[in-house]
Amino acid sequence: MNKAKLITYWVATGLLSIGMLQSGIFAVMRSKQWVDLATSLGYPAYFLTILGVWKILGVIAILIPRFKLLKEWAYAGFFFAMTGALVSHLAMGDYEIKAILGPTFQAIFVLLSWYFRPESRKIVVN
């Protein structure tokens, strides 16, 4: 793997991990901002705990070595969560820049991290 691809992978993975870990922690803590956000989108407050725990576990899965299949599931979960968040905001008429750009950039980081991941983190199908 060339140096540019490796740098792209780690920058995207770092930004993805920071964003998911932060939002996961705030969701598990049920911070007022996150509860208000979830309920304004029509989700129950307990959904935050579920989503937050999965985000934290997903960050661990993509950062630790090995467990390639688990990494694939984590990337898929992150992608579904971020595109689902984007669609939820749009469906509820929330067109604020933060509501649109946050999940959009996180989905882009998911795709970049997944695409540029080193061979040692990929499932090889013959």
N, C-alpha and C positions, 0 to 999 in steps of 0.2 A: 504494500500500500504506500502510495507516495505521501509526502509530507503535507501537501495542501489538503488532501482528502482526510488525513488523520486530524489535522487542525480543525477542518470543517466539522468532522464528527464530534470532537470534544467540545467545541464552542456550542454547537447545537444541543448536544447532550447536557452540557452544563446549564445552559439557559432553560432547557426543558425541565431538568431536575430541580433547579431553584424554584421555578414557577409552580411546578406540581407539588413540591414539598411544602412550599409556603401556603398554597391554597389548601392542601390537604390538612395541614396543621390547623389553619383557621376554621376549616370546615368541621374537624373533629371537636375543636374547642367551642364550636357554635358561636362564633363572634357575632355580635349584633349586625354588623355589616353583611355577613354571609347569610344569616337567617333572613334578614330583610330582602336580600337579593333572591334567595331560593323561593321564598314565599311569594314575591312579586312575579316570579316566573311560573307559579302554580305548583311548586314542589313542596311536600311536607318537610318540616324541619329535620325529622329523623333521617331523611335522605342525605343530609350533609354528613352524618356520621359514616354511613355506608360508603359514599363517594370519597370522603376524606381518607378513610382507612385504605381503600383500594389505591388511591393516589400515592400514599406513603409507601405501601408495599410495591407498587409499580416502579417507583424511583429506586428502591432497593434492588429490584429484579434487573433493571437495565444497567445498574452500576456494578454489580458484583460479577466476577468472572463465571464462566460456565453457564449452565441452565439455559441453553439456547432456545428451547421451546417456550420456556417461561418468559423469556425476553420478547418473543414474538407476540405472546398474549398481552404482555404489558404495553407494547407499542400499539397493538390493536385497541386495547382498552382506552389508552390515552387519546388515540385518534377519534374513537367513537364519542368519548366524553367531550372533547373540544368541539367537534363538529355538531354534536348534540347541543352544547351550550350556545354555539352561534345560532343555530336554528331556533332554539328556545327564545333567545333575545329578539330575533327578527319576528318570530310568530307573535310575540307579545307587544310588538311595536316599539321595542327598545332599540332605537337607532343611534344611541350615543356612541361616540368614537371609542371610548373605553370598552363598552359592551361588545363591540364588533372586533376591534383590533386585538384585544386580549386573547380570546379563543382562536382567532385566525392565526396570530403569530405562534401560539402554542402548537397549533396543528401543523404549521410549517416546520417548527422545530422537531416535532415528532417525525415528520417525513424526512427531513434532512438527517437526523440522527439515525433513523432506520436505514436509509439508503447508503450512507457513508460509513456504516459500522464496519469494523475490521472483520476479516475472514474468520478470526477466532470466535466471533460473536454471531456468526451466521449458521443456519442449518444448511448443510450441503445435501442436495438431493441428486442422486445419480440417475 
